[in-house]
Amino acid sequence: MAESKLARLRRYYREGGAELVLQVACHHGYLPERMCHYSVSDLFRLRALDDRLLRRMRGDYLFSDATRADAEALSLLAWGNAPAKRVDYLAGLTEEQRIVRVTSGDALIGFLQLFRGEYDLSRDDYRSSRLRLVLEPEDVFLGYGFIDPAHRLKGIFPFLIRHAIQTSAPGSRFFTDIDRLNSGSRKAHLRLGFELAGSVRAWWTPAVATRWSLLAPDGGPPRRLGHGNPRVALATLLTA
Ligand SMILES: CC(C)(COP(=O)(O)OP(=O)(O)OC[C@H]1O[C@@H](n2cnc3c(N)ncnc32)[C@H](O)[C@@H]1OP(=O)(O)O)[C@@H](O)C(=O)NCCC(=O)NCCS
């Protein structure tokens, strides 16, 4: 039988106390977004790609750079709709940054965003706030990645990451951010050789701009990073 909401929240309380309960309640929409937001983004750096996962891919997939013409299909694939604002944003990314796409025959089945220079970390699809991360010249920040559910768990993601590495400048350092509650993505990255490098918390309540804080790895007091849409160097967030 499916676990009830209450039973799930009790389990989270036992695991991580009131903060985890709040995180889960916001993430799953048990608390409406207009009332509050509370999320933790874990930052990961790639230590070294574990190529044991690159022996085979179950299927015939190709990796190439997306262009403006792919923007609508990318939006439909990952979000199931294509509002003009998001399509424009994705079209811009294909030119100002990079999006690597995965195709199977004529079908677009996945993608990964790659950022240089700056990356906007957001846990609410940029609706109310974002934390602008300023990157070092050799840093590549891996933004949203998505594989069509019908093609997941076939080992595509490791090949997508390898393609991103092989087609980036030699000596690049790779980072990404994952919502702490996204255990599937966390697992997919950890087994590839990503390691936890820091954690950032965002929370807001009505009439209070989003407060961003850097969480201490030892559970000590968080360090304030700013309100609203602050700008910080990624290097200052790497606590581990
Ligand atoms: C994360 C994602 C890109 C992985 O793509 P993929 O091609 O399926 O990746 P892999 O085939 O390497 O499999 C991932 C591994 O992670 C784990 N994993 C992935 N999704 C999982 C899930 N929902 N629950 C538990 N484990 C999961 C599995 O251990 C799997 O390994 P296995 O084949 O040995 O069981 C894909 O699941 C996805 O698009 N998720 C939704 C969007 C998302 O969360 N993106 C990441 C945002 S940072």
The ligand as an SDF file (V2000), in Angstrom:
LIG
                    3D

 48 50  0  0  0  0  0  0  0  0999 V2000
   18.9750   11.4790  -13.6540 C   0  0  0  0  0  0  0  0  0  0  0  0
   18.8180   10.9630  -15.0810 C   0  0  0  0  0  0  0  0  0  0  0  0
   19.3190   12.0400  -16.0630 C   0  0  0  0  0  0  0  0  0  0  0  0
   19.6430    9.6840  -15.2340 C   0  0  0  0  0  0  0  0  0  0  0  0
   19.5500    9.2260  -16.5800 O   0  0  0  0  0  0  0  0  0  0  0  0
   19.7480    7.6640  -17.0090 P   0  0  0  0  0  0  0  0  0  0  0  0
   20.1740    7.6280  -18.4350 O   0  0  0  0  0  0  0  0  0  0  0  0
   18.5470    6.9130  -16.6100 O   0  0  0  0  0  0  0  0  0  0  0  0
   20.9770    7.2580  -16.1040 O   0  0  0  0  0  0  0  0  0  0  0  0
   21.6200    5.7910  -15.9140 P   0  0  0  0  0  0  0  0  0  0  0  0
   21.1050    4.8460  -16.9680 O   0  0  0  0  0  0  0  0  0  0  0  0
   23.0590    6.0130  -15.7260 O   0  0  0  0  0  0  0  0  0  0  0  0
   21.0130    5.2580  -14.5640 O   0  0  0  0  0  0  0  0  0  0  0  0
   21.1640    6.0010  -13.4770 C   0  0  0  0  0  0  0  0  0  0  0  0
   21.5030    5.2140  -12.2450 C   0  0  0  0  0  0  0  0  0  0  0  0
   21.0770    6.0790  -11.2010 O   0  0  0  0  0  0  0  0  0  0  0  0
   20.0890    5.4450  -10.4460 C   0  0  0  0  0  0  0  0  0  0  0  0
   18.7780    6.0560  -10.6800 N   0  0  0  0  0  0  0  0  0  0  0  0
   18.3670    6.8460  -11.7020 C   0  0  0  0  0  0  0  0  0  0  0  0
   17.1080    7.2350  -11.5030 N   0  0  0  0  0  0  0  0  0  0  0  0
   16.7180    6.6820  -10.3380 C   0  0  0  0  0  0  0  0  0  0  0  0
   15.5510    6.7410   -9.5870 C   0  0  0  0  0  0  0  0  0  0  0  0
   14.4560    7.4280   -9.9800 N   0  0  0  0  0  0  0  0  0  0  0  0
   15.5020    6.0980   -8.3950 N   0  0  0  0  0  0  0  0  0  0  0  0
   16.5700    5.3970   -7.9630 C   0  0  0  0  0  0  0  0  0  0  0  0
   17.7380    5.3050   -8.6520 N   0  0  0  0  0  0  0  0  0  0  0  0
   17.7940    5.9460   -9.8210 C   0  0  0  0  0  0  0  0  0  0  0  0
   20.1390    4.0070  -10.7410 C   0  0  0  0  0  0  0  0  0  0  0  0
   21.0380    3.4950   -9.7850 O   0  0  0  0  0  0  0  0  0  0  0  0
   20.7660    3.8750  -12.0980 C   0  0  0  0  0  0  0  0  0  0  0  0
   21.7190    2.8570  -12.0560 O   0  0  0  0  0  0  0  0  0  0  0  0
   21.3520    1.3050  -12.4100 P   0  0  0  0  0  0  0  0  0  0  0  0
   21.0780    1.2670  -13.8840 O   0  0  0  0  0  0  0  0  0  0  0  0
   22.6080    0.5900  -12.0070 O   0  0  0  0  0  0  0  0  0  0  0  0
   20.1770    0.9360  -11.5880 O   0  0  0  0  0  0  0  0  0  0  0  0
   17.3250   10.6120  -15.4100 C   0  0  0  0  0  0  0  0  0  0  0  0
   16.8550    9.7310  -14.4120 O   0  0  0  0  0  0  0  0  0  0  0  0
   16.3960   11.8200  -15.4800 C   0  0  0  0  0  0  0  0  0  0  0  0
   16.2220   12.4190  -16.5400 O   0  0  0  0  0  0  0  0  0  0  0  0
   15.7400   12.1760  -14.3540 N   0  0  0  0  0  0  0  0  0  0  0  0
   14.7470   13.2660  -14.3170 C   0  0  0  0  0  0  0  0  0  0  0  0
   15.3820   14.6280  -14.4230 C   0  0  0  0  0  0  0  0  0  0  0  0
   16.4060   14.8550  -13.3550 C   0  0  0  0  0  0  0  0  0  0  0  0
   16.2050   14.5820  -12.1850 O   0  0  0  0  0  0  0  0  0  0  0  0
   17.5450   15.3950  -13.8040 N   0  0  0  0  0  0  0  0  0  0  0  0
   18.6810   15.6800  -12.9740 C   0  0  0  0  0  0  0  0  0  0  0  0
   18.6000   17.0540  -12.4660 C   0  0  0  0  0  0  0  0  0  0  0  0
   20.1380   17.5270  -11.7240 S   0  0  0  0  0  0  0  0  0  0  0  0
  1  2  1  0
  2  3  1  0
  2  4  1  0
  2 36  1  0
  4  5  1  0
  5  6  1  0
  6  7  2  0
  6  8  1  0
  6  9  1  0
  9 10  1  0
 10 11  2  0
 10 12  1  0
 10 13  1  0
 13 14  1  0
 14 15  1  0
 15 16  1  0
 15 30  1  0
 16 17  1  0
 17 18  1  0
 17 28  1  0
 18 19  1  0
 18 27  1  0
 19 20  2  0
 20 21  1  0
 21 22  1  0
 21 27  2  0
 22 23  1  0
 22 24  2  0
 24 25  1  0
 25 26  2  0
 26 27  1  0
 28 29  1  0
 28 30  1  0
 30 31  1  0
 31 32  1  0
 32 33  2  0
 32 34  1  0
 32 35  1  0
 36 37  1  0
 36 38  1  0
 38 39  2  0
 38 40  1  0
 40 41  1  0
 41 42  1  0
 42 43  1  0
 43 44  2  0
 43 45  1  0
 45 46  1  0
 46 47  1  0
 47 48  1  0
M  END
$$$$
